[in-house]
Amino acid sequence: MTSETKPAQPRKPAQPRRVLLLGGTADARKVVGLLDQAGVMAQLALTYSVAGLVRRPKLDCEILSGGFTPHGGLAHYCRDQGIELILDVTHPYALQMSSKAAEVAEQLAIPLARFHRPAWQRQAGDRWCCFDDWAPLWQRVADYQSVLLTVGQVELSTLQQLRRQNPAQRLILRTAAAPKFELPEGVEWIKAIGPFALEDELALLRQYRIDLLVSKNSGGDSTQAKLDAARELGIEVLMLQRPALPTLANQFDTPQACADWVCRRLALSQPPAEQEPL
């Protein structure tokens, strides 16, 4: 080696790209799984945010449970953590979180994409009555005798209102997380986490002699069986329509499209496929 020859310097490994995934849904967990399958997780510093109301997901990334208030809010968290990209894969009715994500992304010039699960579509035989607001929907509930509520957590004041409207009515509240208050007389809670099978939904509706199903138009396969069962048994459904979310340039309707967007946007490289021995 001559005095002018210098040894090659080792290449510094690339810094992981900071990504915030607003999750809490099965679709969000699928996105993480697809990124893992693509072999790009080692190139990411991925934080998965979940409200923490039901269960903490088991994922190979950082889990942030309980929201951003303890961290000074979403904008402060993104600045402090150097977030480079945000993925909104929250529930279709998480209007507050989706709106805040759009606001912060614009404020901090952070690329943002949203997964927007396709809504359920009315089929032949469905007896849907659709509402844009809760107030008229709850008033209609009084006309039925045995009601299955599948809309997530319901406020105590709402349940009390329903009991006053029809004291003889039976209300079945099905949620993944237990109510945080003592239920009024005449209200029964069922703990259940999807996905649900058609046979089980039919059995439930028959067991409680349900004559009304109350639902949000959440979309997806996990809870669609309740609508199939209601259609088969001729049960009426009161359906709350989705809120209007802020318009985004990057909105996708499959988890795969979201994962692909992350890889393209951050120019992530998939590892070469292993060659089979000759």
C-alpha positions as CSV (number, residue, x, y, z in Angstrom):
1,M,0.0,0.0,0.0
2,T,1.4,3.4,-1.0
3,S,1.3,6.4,1.2
4,E,-1.3,7.8,-1.1
5,T,-3.6,4.8,-0.9
6,K,-6.3,5.0,1.8
7,P,-8.2,2.1,3.2
8,A,-11.9,2.0,2.2
9,Q,-14.1,3.5,4.9
10,P,-17.1,1.4,6.1
11,R,-20.4,2.7,4.8
12,K,-22.6,4.1,7.6
13,P,-26.0,2.3,7.8
14,A,-28.9,4.4,6.7
15,Q,-31.0,5.9,9.5
16,P,-34.4,4.2,9.9
17,R,-37.3,6.3,8.5
18,R,-39.7,7.6,11.1
19,V,-43.3,6.6,10.3
20,L,-46.4,7.1,12.5
21,L,-49.3,4.7,11.9
22,L,-52.6,5.8,13.5
23,G,-54.1,2.4,14.0
24,G,-56.5,0.5,16.3
25,T,-58.2,-1.5,13.5
26,A,-57.6,-4.9,11.9
27,D,-56.7,-3.1,8.7
28,A,-53.9,-1.2,10.5
29,R,-52.4,-4.5,11.8
30,K,-52.6,-5.8,8.2
31,V,-50.6,-2.9,6.9
32,V,-47.9,-3.6,9.4
33,G,-47.9,-7.3,8.5
34,L,-47.6,-6.4,4.8
35,L,-44.6,-4.1,5.5
36,D,-43.1,-7.0,7.4
37,Q,-43.7,-9.4,4.5
38,A,-42.1,-7.0,2.1
39,G,-38.9,-7.1,4.2
40,V,-38.7,-3.4,4.9
41,M,-39.4,-3.1,8.6
42,A,-35.6,-3.0,9.3
43,Q,-35.5,0.3,7.3
44,L,-38.4,1.8,9.4
45,A,-38.7,3.2,12.9
46,L,-42.5,2.5,12.9
47,T,-44.7,3.7,15.8
48,Y,-48.2,2.2,15.9
49,S,-50.6,4.4,17.8
50,V,-53.7,2.8,19.4
51,A,-56.3,4.3,21.8
52,G,-55.8,1.3,24.1
53,L,-59.5,0.8,24.9
54,V,-59.7,-2.9,23.8
55,R,-56.3,-4.6,23.6
56,R,-52.7,-3.9,22.9
57,P,-51.7,-5.3,19.5
58,K,-48.8,-7.7,19.3
59,L,-46.7,-6.2,16.5
60,D,-43.0,-6.0,15.9
61,C,-42.8,-2.2,16.3
62,E,-43.2,0.5,18.9
63,I,-46.7,0.6,20.3
64,L,-48.0,4.0,21.6
65,S,-51.1,3.5,23.7
66,G,-53.4,6.1,25.0
67,G,-53.2,8.9,22.5
68,F,-51.0,12.0,22.1
69,T,-52.2,14.2,25.0
70,P,-49.4,13.0,27.3
71,H,-46.9,13.9,24.6
72,G,-48.1,17.4,24.2
73,G,-50.5,16.7,21.3
74,L,-50.0,15.1,17.9
75,A,-48.1,18.1,16.3
76,H,-45.6,18.2,19.2
77,Y,-45.1,14.5,19.1
78,C,-44.4,14.5,15.3
79,R,-41.9,17.3,15.6
80,D,-40.2,15.8,18.7
81,Q,-39.9,12.4,17.1
82,G,-39.0,13.6,13.6
83,I,-41.9,11.8,12.0
84,E,-41.4,11.7,8.2
85,L,-44.7,10.1,7.2
86,I,-48.1,9.5,8.7
87,L,-50.6,6.7,7.8
88,D,-54.2,7.1,9.0
89,V,-55.7,3.6,9.3
90,T,-58.2,4.5,12.0
91,H,-61.9,3.6,12.1
92,P,-64.1,5.2,9.4
93,Y,-65.9,7.1,12.2
94,A,-62.8,8.4,13.9
95,L,-63.5,11.9,12.6
96,Q,-61.6,13.8,15.3
97,M,-58.4,11.8,14.8
98,S,-58.5,11.8,11.0
99,S,-59.2,15.6,11.0
100,K,-56.3,16.2,13.4
101,A,-54.0,14.1,11.3
102,A,-54.8,16.1,8.2
103,E,-54.4,19.4,10.1
104,V,-51.0,18.4,11.5
105,A,-49.7,16.9,8.3
106,E,-50.5,20.1,6.5
107,Q,-49.0,22.3,9.3
108,L,-45.7,20.3,9.4
109,A,-45.6,19.4,5.7
110,I,-45.5,15.7,6.5
111,P,-46.8,13.3,3.8
112,L,-50.1,11.7,4.8
113,A,-52.1,8.8,3.4
114,R,-55.4,7.4,4.6
115,F,-56.9,3.9,4.4
116,H,-60.6,4.3,3.8
117,R,-62.4,1.0,4.2
118,P,-65.2,0.6,1.6
119,A,-68.6,1.1,3.1
120,W,-71.2,-1.7,3.1
121,Q,-73.7,-1.5,0.2
122,R,-77.4,-2.2,0.5
123,Q,-78.3,-5.6,-1.0
124,A,-81.6,-7.1,-2.2
125,G,-83.6,-8.0,0.9
126,D,-82.0,-5.5,3.2
127,R,-84.4,-3.5,5.4
128,W,-82.1,-0.5,6.1
129,C,-83.2,2.9,7.3
130,C,-80.2,5.3,7.0
131,F,-79.5,8.3,9.2
132,D,-76.9,11.1,9.1
133,D,-77.4,12.0,12.7
134,W,-77.9,10.1,16.0
135,A,-80.9,12.1,17.3
136,P,-83.5,10.9,14.8
137,L,-82.1,7.4,14.8
138,W,-82.4,7.0,18.6
139,Q,-86.0,8.2,18.4
140,R,-86.9,5.4,16.0
141,V,-85.5,2.8,18.4
142,A,-88.5,3.3,20.6
143,D,-90.7,1.4,18.1
144,Y,-89.1,-2.0,18.7
145,Q,-89.1,-4.5,21.5
146,S,-85.7,-6.2,21.4
147,V,-82.8,-4.2,20.1
148,L,-79.2,-5.2,19.4
149,L,-76.8,-2.2,19.6
150,T,-73.6,-2.7,17.6
151,V,-72.3,0.8,17.4
152,G,-69.4,0.7,19.9
153,Q,-69.6,2.5,23.2
154,V,-72.9,4.2,24.0
155,E,-73.2,7.0,26.5
156,L,-75.1,6.5,29.7
157,S,-77.4,9.4,28.9
158,T,-78.4,7.8,25.6
159,L,-79.2,4.5,27.2
160,Q,-81.3,6.3,29.8
161,Q,-83.1,8.1,27.0
162,L,-83.9,4.8,25.3
163,R,-85.2,3.3,28.5
164,R,-87.5,6.3,29.0
165,Q,-88.8,6.1,25.4
166,N,-89.9,2.5,25.9
167,P,-89.5,1.1,29.4
168,A,-90.6,-2.4,28.3
169,Q,-87.9,-2.6,25.6
170,R,-85.0,-5.0,25.9
171,L,-81.6,-3.5,24.9
172,I,-78.6,-5.7,24.1
173,L,-75.3,-3.7,23.9
174,R,-72.5,-5.6,22.2
175,T,-69.0,-4.1,22.5
176,A,-65.4,-5.2,22.7
177,A,-64.7,-3.2,25.8
178,A,-66.9,-3.1,28.9
179,P,-69.0,0.0,29.6
180,K,-67.4,2.4,32.2
181,F,-70.7,2.7,34.1
182,E,-73.4,0.6,35.6
183,L,-76.0,-0.2,32.9
184,P,-79.6,0.9,33.4
185,E,-82.2,-1.8,34.2
186,G,-83.3,-3.5,31.0
187,V,-79.9,-3.1,29.3
188,E,-77.6,-6.2,28.9
189,W,-74.0,-6.1,27.8
190,I,-72.4,-8.8,25.6
191,K,-68.6,-8.8,25.2
192,A,-67.5,-9.7,21.7
193,I,-64.7,-9.1,19.4
194,G,-64.9,-9.9,15.7
195,P,-64.7,-11.4,13.2
196,F,-68.2,-12.9,13.5
197,A,-69.5,-15.9,11.7
198,L,-73.0,-15.9,10.1
199,E,-74.1,-19.0,12.0
200,D,-73.3,-17.3,15.3
201,E,-75.0,-14.1,14.4
202,L,-78.1,-15.9,13.4
203,A,-78.1,-17.8,16.7
204,L,-77.7,-14.5,18.6
205,L,-80.5,-12.7,16.9
206,R,-82.8,-15.7,17.4
207,Q,-81.8,-16.2,21.1
208,Y,-82.7,-12.6,22.0
209,R,-85.6,-12.4,19.5
210,I,-84.1,-9.3,18.1
211,D,-86.4,-7.2,15.9
212,L,-84.0,-4.3,15.3
213,L,-80.3,-4.0,14.7
214,V,-78.5,-0.7,15.1
215,S,-75.2,-0.3,13.3
216,K,-72.7,2.1,11.9
217,N,-71.7,1.6,8.3
218,S,-68.2,0.6,9.2
219,G,-67.6,-1.7,6.2
220,G,-65.2,-4.6,6.2
221,D,-65.6,-8.4,6.5
222,S,-65.1,-8.7,10.2
223,T,-68.7,-7.6,11.3
224,Q,-70.6,-7.9,8.0
225,A,-72.2,-11.2,9.1
226,K,-74.7,-9.3,11.4
227,L,-76.1,-7.6,8.3
228,D,-76.3,-10.9,6.4
229,A,-78.1,-12.5,9.4
230,A,-80.5,-9.5,9.7
231,R,-81.3,-9.8,5.9
232,E,-81.9,-13.6,6.3
233,L,-84.3,-13.1,9.2
234,G,-86.0,-10.0,7.8
235,I,-84.8,-7.8,10.7
236,E,-84.8,-4.0,10.2
237,V,-81.5,-2.2,10.5
238,L,-81.0,1.4,11.5
239,M,-77.7,2.5,9.9
240,L,-75.7,5.6,10.8
241,Q,-74.0,6.9,7.7
242,R,-70.3,7.8,7.8
243,P,-69.0,11.3,8.6
244,A,-67.3,13.3,5.9
245,L,-63.5,13.2,6.4
246,P,-61.1,15.8,5.1
247,T,-60.1,15.2,1.5
248,L,-56.6,13.8,0.9
249,A,-54.5,13.4,-2.2
250,N,-53.5,9.9,-1.0
251,Q,-56.4,7.7,0.0
252,F,-56.5,4.0,-0.5
253,D,-59.1,1.3,-0.1
254,T,-56.8,-1.8,0.5
255,P,-54.1,-2.3,3.1
256,Q,-51.8,-3.5,0.3
257,A,-52.1,-0.1,-1.4
258,C,-51.1,1.6,1.8
259,A,-48.1,-0.6,2.3
260,D,-47.0,0.0,-1.3
261,W,-47.4,3.7,-0.9
262,V,-45.1,3.7,2.1
263,C,-42.4,1.8,0.2
264,R,-42.6,4.1,-2.8
265,R,-42.8,7.3,-0.8
266,L,-39.7,6.5,1.3
267,A,-37.9,4.7,-1.5
268,L,-37.6,1.5,0.6
269,S,-35.8,-1.4,-1.0
270,Q,-37.0,-4.9,-0.6
271,P,-34.2,-7.4,0.1
272,P,-33.2,-9.6,-2.8
273,A,-34.9,-13.0,-2.9
274,E,-32.8,-15.9,-1.8
275,Q,-31.7,-18.1,-4.6
276,E,-32.4,-21.8,-4.3
277,P,-29.2,-23.9,-4.2
278,L,-28.4,-25.6,-7.5
